[in-house]
Amino acid sequence: MQHLGHAVAIDVLPDAKEPSLLARVECALKPGTSASPSLFRAICQRQTHRGAFLKRELPQGLLPSLQAAADAEGAWLARIDGVTRASLAELVAQGDKLQYGDPLFRKELASWLRPNASLLGDGLAGYTIGFGNSVSRVAPLLVRAVNVGSLQARVDRKLTLDAPAVVVLATDRDDPGHWLAAGQALGHMLLLAAVDGVSAGFMNQPVQCPTLRRQLNAMLDSRGFAQVVIRLGHAELGRPSWRRPLEAVID
């Protein structure tokens, strides 16, 4: 709406009696300030990257811009380096072992995996995680049946350690309003990064496991609550994952 020059009003969690109503967005007839065209174009350019990044430094000034974007949306961003990065990588590895050790987690993950030639139009295609056609067809069965937590832990530990930058998006409180703020901050940040040709990969295992999240929060000097762990770097992007058609998700 802003890109098209309309004024926009957003009321977050507008009705206490309807907790599932997350926001009310109104488009005013009067003209507003046009948003950056580069951010608008980045909506279709952005891709999550699940592999290793290229050995290139991030553009100068990108991280301060991302921190400013997080602040503007009501969240904040912490860069993780040095000894703390190594500790975070261990939490990621522990999270992999905990999650893959849970048959229900593996069942849910398998339900979203798709063969490369799938016609369903959603889910995680095998090619997005480096699977060829044959492996992509049997991957859901293997994930359900085999605990590969130790193997995934080694992979994700290295990805976390080798990334040009690792950041944690956090909020001062841990309630629905702040979760929405974190989501808005994440969307803003990802588009800013995409404009500079930088991709993001997520290592959110420590946030999803309650005991590990407490340790991660402690790494942030108890300032708040970790919401998303993000790797940042340049990548050679391939085919994008599928999206459902607009008419399937808009009433």
Phi, psi and chi 1 to 4 in degrees:
 res  aa     phi    psi   chi1   chi2   chi3   chi4
   1 MET       -  -44.1  -68.2  178.2 -175.6      -
   2 GLN   -64.7  -38.4  -70.5  176.3  -24.6      -
   3 HIS   -59.9  -34.7  173.4   71.7      -      -
   4 LEU   -84.6    3.4  -63.0  174.0      -      -
   5 GLY    89.4   15.7      -      -      -      -
   6 HIS   -95.3  146.0  -61.6  -68.0      -      -
   7 ALA   -75.8  138.9      -      -      -      -
   8 VAL  -126.1  135.0  179.6      -      -      -
   9 ALA  -118.7  128.8      -      -      -      -
  10 ILE  -120.4  123.4  -57.4  174.6      -      -
  11 ASP  -113.1  107.6 -172.1    7.6      -      -
  12 VAL   -84.3  134.9  174.9      -      -      -
  13 LEU    47.1   62.1  -60.9  172.2      -      -
  14 PRO   -75.8  -15.2   29.0  -35.3      -      -
  15 ASP  -136.5  110.0 -171.2  -13.7      -      -
  16 ALA   -62.5  -24.0      -      -      -      -
  17 LYS   -80.8  -11.9  -63.1  179.4 -179.4  179.1
  18 GLU  -125.4   77.1  -67.2  -72.6  -13.0      -
  19 PRO   -63.8  -19.4   22.3  -33.0      -      -
  20 SER   -82.7   -7.6   62.0      -      -      -
  21 LEU   -85.4   98.7  177.4   59.0      -      -
  22 LEU   -76.5  -36.8  -58.6 -175.2      -      -
  23 ALA  -161.4  153.8      -      -      -      -
  24 ARG  -117.6  123.2 -177.0  174.7  -73.6  116.3
  25 VAL  -113.0  125.7 -178.2      -      -      -
  26 GLU  -119.3  136.2  -63.5 -177.2   -0.8      -
  27 CYS  -104.8  115.7  178.5      -      -      -
  28 ALA   -79.7  150.2      -      -      -      -
  29 LEU   -71.9  -28.2  -65.0  178.2      -      -
  30 LYS   -70.3  150.4   62.5 -178.5 -179.8 -179.5
  31 PRO   -69.2  149.2   23.8  -32.6      -      -
  32 GLY  -122.9 -168.8      -      -      -      -
  33 THR   -81.3  125.5  -57.8      -      -      -
  34 SER   -70.7  132.8 -179.3      -      -      -
  35 ALA   -76.1  166.0      -      -      -      -
  36 SER   -59.6  126.0  166.5      -      -      -
  37 PRO   -63.6  -28.2   20.0  -31.0      -      -
  38 SER   -68.2  -37.1   58.9      -      -      -
  39 LEU   -66.4  -39.0  -72.4 -178.0      -      -
  40 PHE   -62.1  -45.1 -178.0   76.7      -      -
  41 ARG   -65.1  -31.4  -71.1 -167.2  -62.5  -90.6
  42 ALA   -68.2  -17.7      -      -      -      -
  43 ILE   -56.5  -42.1  -67.2  172.2      -      -
  44 CYS   -89.1  -12.0  -67.3      -      -      -
  45 GLN   -89.8  -29.0  -62.7  168.5   -4.5      -
  46 ARG   -66.6  136.1 -170.6 -155.2   67.7   78.3
  47 GLN  -138.2  141.9  -71.8 -174.5   31.3      -
  48 THR   -74.7  137.5  -60.6      -      -      -
  49 HIS  -115.1  123.7 -174.7   65.9      -      -
  50 ARG  -102.5   -2.0  -66.0  175.9  172.7   82.2
  51 GLY  -105.8 -164.6      -      -      -      -
  52 ALA   -73.6  151.2      -      -      -      -
  53 PHE   -91.5  161.3  -70.6  120.4      -      -
  54 LEU   -68.5  155.8  -58.0  175.5      -      -
  55 LYS   -81.7   70.4  -60.2  -64.9 -175.8 -178.9
  56 ARG  -135.6  142.4  -71.1  172.5   55.0 -173.2
  57 GLU   -73.2  153.5  -65.6  -66.8  -37.0      -
  58 LEU   -70.3  152.0  -64.0 -175.8      -      -
  59 PRO   -57.2  140.6  -23.4   33.1      -      -
  60 GLN   -62.9  132.5 -171.7  173.5    8.9      -
  61 GLY    92.0   -8.3      -      -      -      -
  62 LEU   -66.6  -48.0  175.7   60.4      -      -
  63 LEU   -61.1  -44.3  -75.9  175.6      -      -
  64 PRO   -59.6  -35.1  -26.9   36.3      -      -
  65 SER   -65.9  -39.9  -65.1      -      -      -
  66 LEU   -66.4  -39.5  -61.6 -177.3      -      -
  67 GLN   -64.2  -40.0  -70.6  171.2  -34.2      -
  68 ALA   -65.6  -38.4      -      -      -      -
  69 ALA   -64.2  -42.5      -      -      -      -
  70 ALA   -62.8  -44.3      -      -      -      -
  71 ASP   -59.6  -41.2  -69.7  -18.6      -      -
  72 ALA   -63.7  -26.3      -      -      -      -
  73 GLU   -96.4    0.2  -56.9  -67.4   -8.4      -
  74 GLY    95.2   17.6      -      -      -      -
  75 ALA  -125.2 -170.4      -      -      -      -
  76 TRP  -151.4  161.6   49.0  -86.4      -      -
  77 LEU  -127.7  131.2 -166.0   67.8      -      -
  78 ALA  -118.2  129.6      -      -      -      -
  79 ARG   -83.7  138.2 -179.0  168.4 -175.1  171.9
  80 ILE  -113.3  119.7  -52.5  -61.6      -      -
  81 ASP  -137.2  172.4  -76.7  -43.2      -      -
  82 GLY    59.4 -136.9      -      -      -      -
  83 VAL   -61.8  -36.4  175.0      -      -      -
  84 THR   -64.3  -37.4  -53.1      -      -      -
  85 ARG   -61.5  -42.8  170.0   95.3   70.6  101.9
  86 ALA   -62.8  -40.4      -      -      -      -
  87 SER   -65.1  -40.1  -61.3      -      -      -
  88 LEU   -64.1  -40.7  174.4   58.0      -      -
  89 ALA   -60.2  -35.7      -      -      -      -
  90 GLU   -68.2  -37.8  -71.7  -55.1  -45.6      -
  91 LEU   -64.0  -39.6  -69.2 -175.3      -      -
  92 VAL   -60.2  -45.3  169.9      -      -      -
  93 ALA   -64.0  -42.8      -      -      -      -
  94 GLN   -62.2  -38.9  -69.2  178.6   44.9      -
  95 GLY   -62.5  -40.8      -      -      -      -
  96 ASP   -59.0  -45.3  -80.6  -34.8      -      -
  97 LYS   -65.7  -39.8  -65.9  175.7 -178.2  178.5
  98 LEU   -66.3  -46.0  -73.3  172.1      -      -
  99 GLN   -70.3  -47.3  -69.7 -175.6  -35.1      -
 100 TYR   -70.0  -18.8  -80.2   90.9      -      -
 101 GLY   -76.4   -7.4      -      -      -      -
 102 ASP   -99.8  112.8 -178.5   -7.0      -      -
 103 PRO   -58.0  -32.4  -23.8   34.2      -      -
 104 LEU   -68.3  -37.6  -67.9  178.1      -      -
 105 PHE   -62.8  -45.7  172.3   85.3      -      -
 106 ARG   -64.4  -36.6  -60.7 -157.8  -52.5  -88.5
 107 LYS   -63.7  -44.0 -180.0 -179.9  178.4 -179.4
 108 GLU   -66.7  -43.7 -179.2 -178.9   -2.6      -
 109 LEU   -59.5  -44.7  176.3   60.3      -      -
 110 ALA   -62.0  -32.0      -      -      -      -
 111 SER   -67.2  -18.6   72.7      -      -      -
 112 TRP  -100.6   -9.8  -75.8  104.4      -      -
 113 LEU   -76.0  140.8  -65.4  175.7      -      -
 114 ARG  -130.2  143.1  -58.5  -77.1 -174.8  -96.0
 115 PRO   -60.3  153.8  -20.1   31.2      -      -
 116 ASN   -59.4  -26.8  -69.7  -16.2      -      -
 117 ALA  -100.5   18.9      -      -      -      -
 118 SER   -60.8  146.9  172.4      -      -      -
 119 LEU  -109.3    8.8  -60.2  176.8      -      -
 120 LEU   -72.7  -27.1  -67.6  177.5      -      -
 121 GLY    82.8    9.9      -      -      -      -
 122 ASP  -149.9 -178.2   66.7    5.6      -      -
 123 GLY    89.2 -175.3      -      -      -      -
 124 LEU  -102.8  105.6 -173.4   62.3      -      -
 125 ALA   -67.9  145.6      -      -      -      -
 126 GLY   -58.0  -35.5      -      -      -      -
 127 TYR   -65.6  -21.9   59.4   76.0      -      -
 128 THR   -71.7  -16.5   64.4      -      -      -
 129 ILE  -120.4   21.3   45.4 -179.1      -      -
 130 GLY    85.4   15.9      -      -      -      -
 131 PHE   -89.4  135.8  -68.5  165.6      -      -
 132 GLY   -75.2  178.6      -      -      -      -
 133 ASN   -60.7  -44.3  -67.8  -23.8      -      -
 134 SER   -65.9  -47.7  -61.6      -      -      -
 135 VAL   -64.2  -37.6  174.8      -      -      -
 136 SER   -62.7  -27.7   73.2      -      -      -
 137 ARG   -74.9  -34.1  -74.5 -166.2  -66.6  -90.1
 138 VAL   -98.3   -8.3  -60.5      -      -      -
 139 ALA   -55.1  -45.2      -      -      -      -
 140 PRO   -57.9  -40.0  -26.0   36.0      -      -
 141 LEU   -66.3  -42.4  -64.8  175.0      -      -
 142 LEU   -65.1  -42.1  -67.8  174.7      -      -
 143 VAL   -62.7  -41.1  167.7      -      -      -
 144 ARG   -64.2  -38.6  -80.1 -170.0  175.9   91.0
 145 ALA   -91.5  -27.0      -      -      -      -
 146 VAL  -120.4  132.0 -178.6      -      -      -
 147 ASN   -84.5  103.7  178.4   -0.9      -      -
 148 VAL  -103.4   25.5  -64.1      -      -      -
 149 GLY   -57.1  -42.5      -      -      -      -
 150 SER   -66.2  -40.7  -65.4      -      -      -
 151 LEU   -65.6  -46.1  173.5   61.2      -      -
 152 GLN   -64.4  -34.2 -167.1   64.9   48.9      -
 153 ALA   -61.5  -43.5      -      -      -      -
 154 ARG   -63.7  -41.9  -70.2 -164.8  -66.0  -88.2
 155 VAL   -63.5  -49.0  172.1      -      -      -
 156 ASP   -72.2  -31.0  -71.1  -17.8      -      -
 157 ARG   -61.5  -44.6 -178.5 -170.8  -69.8  110.9
 158 LYS   -67.7  -41.8 -179.0  171.3  175.5   54.9
 159 LEU   -59.5  -39.0  -71.2  175.3      -      -
 160 THR   -69.2  -41.4  -56.3      -      -      -
 161 LEU   -70.9  -34.3  -69.6  172.4      -      -
 162 ASP   -89.8  -10.6  -68.7  -11.0      -      -
 163 ALA   -64.7  141.7      -      -      -      -
 164 PRO   -54.9  -32.9  -27.5   36.2      -      -
 165 ALA  -152.2  145.4      -      -      -      -
 166 VAL  -128.7  131.2  174.1      -      -      -
 167 VAL  -131.1  156.6  -64.7      -      -      -
 168 VAL  -120.4  123.6  175.3      -      -      -
 169 LEU   -88.5  127.0  179.7   62.9      -      -
 170 ALA  -138.0  166.5      -      -      -      -
 171 THR  -132.9  160.7   53.4      -      -      -
 172 ASP   -74.6  -26.6  -69.3  -27.6      -      -
 173 ARG  -130.3  170.2  -66.6  172.1   58.4 -172.0
 174 ASP  -127.3   72.2 -160.4   33.8      -      -
 175 ASP  -139.6  171.5   55.1   34.2      -      -
 176 PRO   -54.2  -40.0  -30.6   37.5      -      -
 177 GLY   -61.7  -40.7      -      -      -      -
 178 HIS   -76.0  -29.8  -75.5   76.8      -      -
 179 TRP   -63.4  -41.2  -60.7  -24.0      -      -
 180 LEU   -64.2  -41.4  -80.5  173.8      -      -
 181 ALA   -60.2  -40.7      -      -      -      -
 182 ALA   -64.0  -39.9      -      -      -      -
 183 GLY   -65.0  -41.9      -      -      -      -
 184 GLN   -65.6  -40.5  -69.8  174.7 -110.2      -
 185 ALA   -63.0  -42.0      -      -      -      -
 186 LEU   -62.0  -46.3  179.9   61.8      -      -
 187 GLY   -58.9  -43.6      -      -      -      -
 188 HIS   -62.8  -45.7 -166.5  166.8      -      -
 189 MET   -64.2  -43.7  -70.1  162.8   44.0      -
 190 LEU   -62.8  -37.4  -67.2  177.8      -      -
 191 LEU   -69.9  -41.6  -65.8 -176.6      -      -
 192 LEU   -59.3  -43.5  -79.7  174.0      -      -
 193 ALA   -64.2  -41.8      -      -      -      -
 194 ALA   -62.9  -34.5      -      -      -      -
 195 VAL   -59.3  -35.4  169.0      -      -      -
 196 ASP   -91.1   11.8  -85.4  -12.2      -      -
 197 GLY    74.1   21.2      -      -      -      -
 198 VAL  -105.5  134.2  171.8      -      -      -
 199 SER  -104.4  163.8  -62.5      -      -      -
 200 ALA  -123.8  145.8      -      -      -      -
 201 GLY  -130.3  146.6      -      -      -      -
 202 PHE  -107.6  136.8  -58.1  101.4      -      -
 203 MET  -126.5   64.3  -69.7  -64.6 -179.0      -
 204 ASN   -91.0   11.5 -128.0   29.6      -      -
 205 GLN   -54.8  -42.9  -60.7   89.7  -38.2      -
 206 PRO   -65.8  -24.4  -22.5   34.5      -      -
 207 VAL   -79.4  -31.5  176.4      -      -      -
 208 GLN   -81.2  -16.0  -64.7  163.7  -13.9      -
 209 CYS  -105.7  112.6  -59.5      -      -      -
 210 PRO   -53.5  -43.6  -27.6   36.1      -      -
 211 THR   -65.9  -37.5   56.5      -      -      -
 212 LEU   -73.0  -33.0  -59.3 -178.2      -      -
 213 ARG   -63.8  -37.7 -168.3 -176.9 -174.9 -152.4
 214 ARG   -61.6  -39.0  -72.9 -168.0  -72.9  -89.0
 215 GLN   -67.2  -39.4  -63.5  179.4   54.9      -
 216 LEU   -65.0  -42.2  177.6   55.2      -      -
 217 ASN   -58.8  -38.3  -70.5  -19.6      -      -
 218 ALA   -64.2  -32.2      -      -      -      -
 219 MET   -64.3  -24.7  -69.0 -178.1 -172.7      -
 220 LEU   -87.6   18.9  -57.0  174.4      -      -
 221 ASP    60.5   31.3  -61.7  -35.5      -      -
 222 SER    56.7   24.7  -59.0      -      -      -
 223 ARG   -71.2  -25.4  -73.2  178.7   53.5 -160.1
 224 GLY  -177.2 -145.9      -      -      -      -
 225 PHE  -125.5  122.1  -60.8   88.2      -      -
 226 ALA   -67.3  135.5      -      -      -      -
 227 GLN  -117.0  -38.7  -56.9  -66.4   -9.2      -
 228 VAL  -145.9  134.5 -168.7      -      -      -
 229 VAL  -104.9  125.9  179.3      -      -      -
 230 ILE  -129.2  130.7  -49.3  165.1      -      -
 231 ARG   -93.5  143.7  -60.7  179.8  -57.3  122.8
 232 LEU  -128.7  140.8  -64.7  167.2      -      -
 233 GLY   176.1  174.6      -      -      -      -
 234 HIS   -85.3  145.4  -67.8   91.1      -      -
 235 ALA  -147.5  153.7      -      -      -      -
 236 GLU   -86.9  104.5  -65.7  179.7   -4.3      -
 237 LEU   -81.3  144.4  -60.8 -179.9      -      -
 238 GLY  -111.0 -146.3      -      -      -      -
 239 ARG   -65.8  137.2  -64.1  161.1   57.5 -167.8
 240 PRO   -73.8  159.5   27.1  -34.1      -      -
 241 SER   -74.6  166.0   54.9      -      -      -
 242 TRP   -77.2  156.7  -60.3  -62.4      -      -
 243 ARG  -132.3  143.4  -65.7  -67.2 -175.3  -92.6
 244 ARG   -67.7  151.4  -65.8  175.3 -178.0  175.0
 245 PRO   -66.3  154.2   21.6  -31.9      -      -
 246 LEU   -54.3  -41.6 -171.2   63.8      -      -
 247 GLU   -67.3  -15.5   57.7  -90.0   17.4      -
 248 ALA   -83.8  -15.3      -      -      -      -
 249 VAL  -124.0   -8.7  -65.4      -      -      -
 250 ILE  -113.4  127.9  -63.8  -66.0      -      -
 251 ASP   -94.9      - -176.3   -1.8      -      -
